[in-house]
Structures are given as C-alpha cells and as structure tokens.
C-alpha cells in the first residue's frame, strides 16, 4: 500500500518541465533508459506537446520493489494528470484503487488491470471508466520513493490530520520538512485515517505537489546524479524524448498552479472482495473536470 510514489511520476513530468531544453540534452542518456520495456512511444503525446496543447497522462505507482518485493505488483496509486499550457494549470484526479471494473465479464479492482495485463491495460481501464483519452503514462515502483524525495532535498507538507505511523508522528495543520523515509510514512498510512484510502490519496497529492514545486523552483536538482539514478531505476514511460523536450519548453508555468480532486465511490462487497462503486453522476463529474481542464 505504498504506491504513492507515483509522485515520482509527476516528477519526471514536471522535473522536465522545470529544466527547460538544457535538461533535455543533459539527461538524454538517462531518459532513454526510462522508456517502457517495448520501447513503444505515444505519438499522441508528441503531437499535442509539439503544438503546445493540453496533454493528459496517467501516473501509476506500483508496489513492486517495496519491502523487498520483486513481483509485478498492482497499481494501487492511479492519478490522471492534465497539463494545460494555455491556462497554466495542472489538474490531478486520483482514481480509487478498489474501483470496480469488469475484465472478461469478471468484477475486479482497477488496480489489477496492470498486474493482469500491462501499463496499456491500466490506461485502457481508466479511459473506459471516465471516458477521457489518455496521451501517455508514467509508471513508478515504490523502491525509488526515498531516493527521489532525498534527491530533491526533501518535501514540505502540511498534515491534514494527526496520526502516528511507523514511529513518526504528524500533527494536524502542522507543516513538516520530510526526508524520503518520512515522506513514505506520511503517504503510506491508510487504516487510521477517518477517510480511509481517500485520505491517503490527498496526502499522496500533497507530496506530489511539493516535489513538483521543488523541481520548478530549483531545476538544477534534476541534474544531480542521485536524482537521475532514482528516475532511471524506478520509472517506465511511453512518453518520448520529443515530448519531454516539448514539456520543458512549453509547460513550465502549468507546474506552478496545481488543482487536486479525487473520484469518490461507495463501498460494496462482491464475492468476498470490497469494491468502490461510483455513481454515474460522479463519473460524469470527474469526466467534466478533466475534459474542462484539457480545453
């Protein structure tokens, strides 16, 4: 349950966004190692970013690499992100990991779409759920979270509630400067949050926003060896280097204005498993938010 790392995803995106063309050339070699295993690039991302149009990505965090795990894992963190250089905004909407979808007529949780198939399967599942076209994905494993946060000099967050997790105590409305290990703790806790996984989603978004802000304000951090190592070892994406260059040149200001939301559902037990079921009204609401963000 510690897939919040997906923030890392945002990192690549916005990291790139903060460094401009220089970043593109400096990290060319590292970035080439970050591409998806089949080397497949998303042409739509190239076209949209090349023309400076709003672009939509799916950020996914998998538990692979966490606590010694080496299996494929599930994408327990899924965030749809829209970067709009026209309005200079970035919109993030979290999709609950327990959201019910059907695969071959069988009800499964949306976080299983990746483990049963691939990153493309997860993208398709989200597209079908909210009827929004996704232009690329970034997949991050938990193993790199601490490295990434430490590489940007830590993150600053204000805790929305009081709780203690794995020996670290957070107080409501208090602001903390967190290193990688503590950022993981802040993002990981779920069962003691009155709002359950939804509360954890909000804390994940806070960490992502802080990382984005760090990279935007001090893009030179992206050129550090520790940051590049964290990225190359723990991120896979179908976003090409051309898109990265375009994001760097045209989308920087969008990283400075982040709007956050989450898709909400109602709990229901089906065949012994707990699912989140979204109403047609909620799905329509999320569709509109993302559709409007991409105009």
C-alpha positions in Angstrom: 0.0 0.0 0.0 2.7 2.3 -0.6 2.5 3.2 -4.1 2.2 6.9 -3.6 5.4 7.1 -5.3 3.6 7.9 -8.3 4.5 11.3 -7.3 7.7 10.3 -8.8 5.9 10.1 -12.0 4.9 13.6 -11.7 8.4 14.3 -11.1 9.7 13.2 -14.4 7.0 15.2 -16.0 7.5 18.3 -14.1 11.1 17.8 -13.5 11.5 18.1 -17.1 9.1 20.9 -17.1 11.3 22.9 -14.8 14.6 22.5 -16.5 13.9 23.6 -20.0 15.8 22.5 -23.1 19.0 22.2 -21.1 17.6 19.3 -19.1 16.6 17.5 -22.3 20.1 17.4 -23.5 21.7 16.7 -20.2 19.6 13.7 -19.3 19.2 12.2 -22.8 21.0 9.1 -21.9 19.2 8.5 -18.6 15.9 9.3 -20.2 16.5 6.7 -22.9 16.6 4.1 -20.1 13.3 5.2 -18.7 11.2 4.2 -21.7 8.7 1.3 -21.5 10.1 -2.1 -22.0 8.8 -2.5 -25.5 10.2 1.0 -26.5 6.8 1.9 -27.7 6.3 5.7 -27.8 3.0 7.5 -27.6 2.7 9.6 -30.8 -0.3 11.5 -29.5 1.8 12.9 -26.7 4.4 14.1 -29.3 1.7 15.7 -31.4 -0.1 17.5 -28.6 3.1 18.7 -26.8 4.6 19.7 -30.1 1.7 22.0 -30.7 1.5 23.3 -27.2 -1.9 21.8 -26.5 -3.3 20.4 -23.2 -2.0 16.8 -22.6 -3.3 14.1 -20.3 -1.2 11.5 -18.6 -1.8 8.6 -16.2 0.5 8.4 -13.2 0.8 5.0 -11.7 2.5 3.8 -8.6 3.2 0.0 -8.2 4.2 -1.8 -5.0 7.0 -3.6 -6.9 10.2 -3.0 -5.1 8.6 -2.1 -1.7 9.7 -4.0 1.4 11.8 -6.5 -0.6 9.0 -7.4 -3.1 10.0 -8.3 -6.6 6.7 -9.4 -8.1 4.9 -7.3 -10.7 2.5 -5.8 -8.3 -0.6 -3.7 -8.7 -1.0 0.0 -9.4 -2.5 1.0 -6.1 -1.9 4.6 -6.9 -3.6 5.9 -10.1 -3.8 9.7 -10.9 -5.0 11.3 -14.1 -3.0 14.4 -14.7 -3.8 17.2 -17.2 -1.1 19.8 -18.1 -2.6 22.8 -19.8 -0.1 25.4 -21.1 -3.0 27.7 -22.2 -4.4 28.1 -18.7 -1.1 27.4 -17.0 -2.7 24.8 -14.8 -2.0 21.2 -13.8 -5.1 19.2 -12.7 -4.7 15.9 -10.8 -7.6 13.5 -10.1 -7.0 10.3 -8.0 -8.8 7.1 -9.0 -9.6 4.8 -6.1 -7.6 1.6 -6.3 -10.6 -0.5 -5.3 -12.8 0.9 -8.1 -14.8 -1.9 -9.7 -14.3 -2.7 -13.3 -15.1 -5.8 -15.4 -12.4 -7.8 -17.2 -13.7 -10.6 -19.4 -17.0 -10.4 -17.5 -15.4 -10.8 -14.1 -15.5 -8.0 -11.5 -12.0 -6.9 -10.5 -10.4 -3.9 -8.9 -9.0 -1.3 -11.3 -5.6 -1.6 -9.6 -5.4 -5.2 -11.0 -5.6 -4.1 -14.6 -1.9 -3.6 -14.7 -1.0 -6.9 -12.9 -3.3 -8.9 -15.2 -2.0 -7.2 -18.3 0.3 -4.3 -18.8 0.6 -0.5 -18.5 -1.6 -0.2 -21.6 -4.2 -2.4 -19.9 -4.3 0.0 -16.9 -4.6 3.0 -19.3 -7.4 1.4 -21.2 -9.2 0.6 -17.9 -9.1 4.3 -16.8 -10.1 5.6 -20.2 -13.1 3.3 -20.3 -14.1 4.2 -16.8 -14.2 8.0 -17.2 -14.3 8.4 -21.0 -11.2 10.5 -21.2 -8.4 10.0 -23.7 -5.0 9.5 -22.0 -1.9 10.6 -24.0 0.8 8.7 -22.1 1.7 7.0 -18.8 4.4 7.1 -16.2 4.8 4.0 -14.0 6.9 4.2 -10.8 7.8 1.5 -8.3 8.0 2.0 -4.6 11.6 1.2 -4.4 12.6 4.7 -5.6 10.5 6.9 -3.4 13.0 7.6 -0.7 15.7 8.2 -3.3 13.6 10.6 -5.3 12.5 12.7 -2.3 16.0 12.8 -0.9 17.4 13.8 -4.3 15.2 16.9 -4.4 16.2 17.8 -0.9 13.0 16.6 0.9 9.4 17.7 0.6 7.3 20.2 2.6 3.8 19.2 3.5 1.1 20.4 6.0 -0.6 17.4 7.6 -4.4 17.4 7.2 -4.8 15.2 10.3 -3.0 13.9 13.4 -1.6 10.4 13.3 1.4 8.3 14.1 2.8 5.7 11.7 5.9 3.5 12.0 7.2 5.7 14.8 6.7 9.1 13.1 4.1 11.4 14.5 2.3 14.1 12.5 0.0 16.8 13.9 -3.0 18.3 12.2 -2.2 21.7 10.4 1.5 21.4 11.3 4.0 21.8 8.4 6.9 19.4 8.1 10.0 19.1 6.1 10.3 15.4 5.3 13.1 13.2 4.0 12.4 10.2 1.8 11.7 7.8 4.6 9.3 10.1 6.4 7.5 11.1 3.2 6.8 7.5 2.6 5.3 7.2 6.1 3.2 10.3 5.6 1.9 8.9 2.3 1.5 5.3 3.3 -0.9 5.3 6.3 -4.5 4.4 5.5 -6.3 2.5 8.2 -6.0 5.2 10.9 -7.3 7.9 8.5 -11.1 8.5 9.1 -11.4 8.9 5.3 -9.5 5.7 4.6 -7.9 5.4 1.2 -9.3 8.8 0.2 -7.4 10.4 2.9 -4.2 8.7 1.8 -4.9 9.9 -1.7 -4.9 13.5 -0.5 -1.6 13.0 1.3 -0.1 11.5 -1.8 -1.2 14.5 -3.8 0.4 16.8 -1.2 3.7 15.0 -1.6 3.5 15.1 -5.4 2.7 18.8 -5.4 5.7 19.5 -3.1 8.1 17.6 -5.4 6.8 19.4 -8.4 7.3 22.8 -6.6 10.9 21.8 -5.7 11.7 20.9 -9.2 10.1 24.0 -10.7 11.8 26.4 -8.2 15.2 24.7 -8.4 15.5 22.8 -11.7 19.3 22.2 -11.2 18.3 19.5 -8.7 17.2 17.4 -11.6 20.7 17.3 -12.9 22.1 15.7 -9.8 23.4 12.1 -10.0 21.1 10.9 -7.2 18.0 12.3 -8.9 18.9 10.8 -12.3 19.6 7.4 -10.7 16.3 7.5 -8.9 14.5 8.2 -12.1 16.3 5.7 -14.4 16.0 2.9 -11.9 12.4 3.3 -10.9 10.3 4.9 -13.7 9.0 3.5 -17.0 7.0 5.5 -19.5 5.8 5.7 -23.1 6.4 9.4 -23.3 9.1 10.1 -25.8 12.1 12.4 -25.5 10.5 14.7 -28.0 7.5 15.1 -25.6 9.9 15.6 -22.8 11.6 18.4 -24.7 8.3 20.0 -25.6 7.1 19.8 -22.0 10.3 21.5 -20.8 9.9 24.4 -23.3 6.1 25.0 -23.2 4.6 23.7 -19.9 6.7 25.1 -17.1 4.2 27.6 -15.8 1.5 24.9 -15.7 3.5 23.2 -12.9 3.1 26.2 -10.7 -0.7 26.0 -10.4 -1.9 22.6 -9.3 -5.6 21.7 -8.8 -6.4 18.4 -7.0 -9.5 16.3 -6.9 -10.5 12.6 -6.4 -13.1 10.3 -7.7 -15.4 9.2 -4.9 -17.4 5.9 -4.6 -19.5 3.8 -2.2 -18.2 0.6 -0.7 -19.7 -2.7 -1.7 -18.7 -6.3 -1.0 -18.8 -8.6 -4.1 -17.8 -12.2 -4.0 -15.8 -11.7 -0.8 -13.9 -8.6 -2.0 -14.5 -4.9 -1.1 -15.0 -2.6 -4.0 -15.7 1.1 -4.6 -18.7 1.7 -6.9 -19.0 5.2 -8.5 -22.4 6.6 -9.4 -23.0 7.8 -13.0 -23.2 11.3 -11.6 -19.7 11.0 -10.0 -18.2 9.6 -13.2 -19.8 12.4 -15.2 -18.4 14.9 -12.7 -14.8 13.6 -13.0 -15.1 13.4 -16.8 -16.2 17.1 -16.9 -13.3 18.2 -14.6 -10.7 16.5 -16.8 -12.4 17.4 -20.0 -12.6 21.1 -19.0 -9.0 21.0 -17.8 -7.9 19.9 -21.2 -9.7 22.7 -23.1 
